[in-house]
Amino acid sequence: MSQPHWQKPVRVAFGSQGTEIINSPFEALIVLTDRWPDMRGPHFVKARSTCRAALDGRRTPEEARQQFEQAVSEAQLHIN
């Protein structure tokens, strides 16, 4: 089964750790799980849930992208 990809990738700046380009709900879920700073507010929770739902086919990849961008903004990680 192929993983859904976003129409446009999301660039996330992790400060001194560099920038990462996220192309899909699967990649976003990895970042949310493994690389996310301690800031885990409501947008983080919603993004994680929406990314999982997109992988299961219950939400669209673009819905997951939108929620992920809101989580990035909430955590004050600059989108390039």
C-alpha positions as CSV (number, residue, x, y, z in Angstrom):
1,M,0.0,0.0,0.0
2,S,1.5,3.4,-1.0
3,Q,1.6,6.2,1.5
4,P,-0.2,9.4,0.6
5,H,1.9,12.5,-0.1
6,W,1.2,16.2,0.1
7,Q,0.9,18.3,-3.0
8,K,3.5,20.7,-1.5
9,P,6.1,19.8,1.2
10,V,6.3,21.5,4.5
11,R,9.7,22.9,5.6
12,V,10.2,23.0,9.4
13,A,13.2,24.7,11.0
14,F,14.5,23.1,14.2
15,G,16.9,25.9,15.1
16,S,20.4,24.6,15.4
17,Q,19.3,21.1,14.5
18,G,18.6,22.3,10.9
19,T,15.6,22.2,8.6
20,E,13.6,19.2,7.6
21,I,11.3,18.8,4.6
22,I,8.2,16.9,5.4
23,N,6.4,15.4,2.4
24,S,3.6,13.2,3.8
25,P,1.4,12.4,6.8
26,F,3.7,9.5,7.6
27,E,6.8,11.7,7.7
28,A,4.9,14.2,9.8
29,L,4.0,11.5,12.3
30,I,7.6,10.5,12.6
31,V,8.6,14.1,13.3
32,L,5.7,14.6,15.8
33,T,6.8,11.4,17.6
34,D,10.6,11.6,17.4
35,R,11.8,15.2,16.8
36,W,9.1,17.4,18.4
37,P,10.1,19.8,21.1
38,D,8.5,19.7,24.6
39,M,5.7,22.1,23.4
40,R,2.8,19.6,22.9
41,G,-0.4,21.6,22.9
42,P,-3.8,21.0,21.3
43,H,-2.6,21.5,17.8
44,F,0.1,18.9,18.3
45,V,-2.5,16.4,19.5
46,K,-4.9,17.2,16.6
47,A,-2.0,17.0,14.0
48,R,-0.9,13.6,15.3
49,S,-4.5,12.3,15.2
50,T,-5.2,13.7,11.7
51,C,-1.9,12.3,10.3
52,R,-2.9,8.8,11.7
53,A,-6.4,9.2,10.2
54,A,-4.9,10.2,6.8
55,L,-2.7,7.1,6.8
56,D,-5.9,5.0,7.5
57,G,-7.8,6.8,4.7
58,R,-10.3,8.4,7.1
59,R,-8.9,12.0,6.4
60,T,-7.2,13.4,3.4
61,P,-3.4,14.0,3.2
62,E,-4.1,17.8,2.8
63,E,-6.2,17.9,6.0
64,A,-3.2,16.3,7.8
65,R,-0.9,18.9,6.2
66,Q,-3.1,21.7,7.4
67,Q,-3.1,20.4,11.0
68,F,0.6,19.7,10.9
69,E,1.3,23.3,9.9
70,Q,-0.9,24.5,12.8
71,A,1.2,22.4,15.1
72,V,4.4,23.8,13.7
73,S,3.1,27.3,14.3
74,E,1.9,26.4,17.8
75,A,5.4,25.1,18.7
76,Q,7.0,28.2,17.2
77,L,9.0,26.2,14.7
78,H,9.5,28.5,11.7
79,I,8.0,27.3,8.4
80,N,10.4,28.2,5.6
